[in-house]
Amino acid sequence: MTYLAKIGELTLKGSNLKEFENLLVQNTKKYLSGLNVKVELRAGRLYIDCDENDSQRVEFCLNHLLGITGWAKTTVCEKSLEGISKAVFSLAQQEVQRGCKTFKIDARRADKSFPLNSYQICCEAAGDVESIMKVDVHNPDTTIFVEVREKVFVYVDSNTGCRGLPVGSSGKGLLLLSGGLDSPVAGYRMLRRGMKIECCYFHSYPYTSEEAKQKVVTLAQKLSNYGITTYLNVIPFTDVQMKIKEKAPEAWSTLMLRVCMMKVANRLAKRCKAKCIITGESVGQVASQTIENMTVTEHFAELPLLRPLCGMDKEEIIKDSYFIDTYATSILPYEDCCVLFSPRHPVLRGTPQMAQEIYDSLEIDDLIEESYKKREIIKLTVNQEPQVKADEGCVEDRRE
């Protein structure tokens, strides 16, 4: 059984195209480790040969593999007009059973030694099919593709891929992952840009429950479906949050919490060799996400702070969360620490200077350092159960 996947954005690369292609092949093999499969990339097409029993695992891989625009299960036939016509007609019969009444053929002749050109292949292969379906080149119910390469591949309309760049081609970022809708989508969008991600979650037990923590583990696991492997750092933040509640002006409590989170993120990002920090902030969505307050947060970041959702509204974010299968988990009724301690009238236009003064007055650095040292590290790999890791082992694994 052969699957064919089309690469998209990678074709725009120049002299380093081979690096991106090699990474795409490596990522595919990681998804399919343990299976008896053959993975090759030739002339803008990724091919996977596998046993029929492994087809479900291969299709899961192709549905989550970043760097391809679409994929299809193909029929491989002999390189002759008779072989092509027979394969096309067989697929057309299957499409008729699915209810299709109109069709067109899209042929590509990469092998110029083949005696017929693309138009002639379309005309000749359509002959038998016209006995069971009508031709409609503008709006067909189904399109049958024929690609004449070193072999001939025949398939129907391909499944949509995730597009983007292969994971690992754009370095590494640290994602501040909460249990909400936004941050998983932010992580996915940076994965699509080729970035490996590591996750950081702030847990305020008993004010946030173990169910809230498990919710975040599930979200990180779903992100690993696209990123192959990620780590979730669970930071115990109860003492820090209580200190903020005790000493910070109430209106500033949420903003101070974000400042303290950024302090931990700075330390963790350096530890895991991340080159940036990623958040799920969207301009104007909540009080802490005004331009002024976002400027305050950025003031305390020691690395570039990326906000991939900053120009998106909630409906767009929800649409993406459905696509990556995080919506149902994100809306589970377990609150994160940001929500539980939100002031009734938060500051809307903070300044870095005022924030620095309040932060200094908290005398909270020791608590932040203690929270960082007590973190729990969970390794999450696609198709595997979560594993709790010691920091030393985790750092070793992060060299992947």
Disulfide bonds with the S-S distance in Angstrom:
none
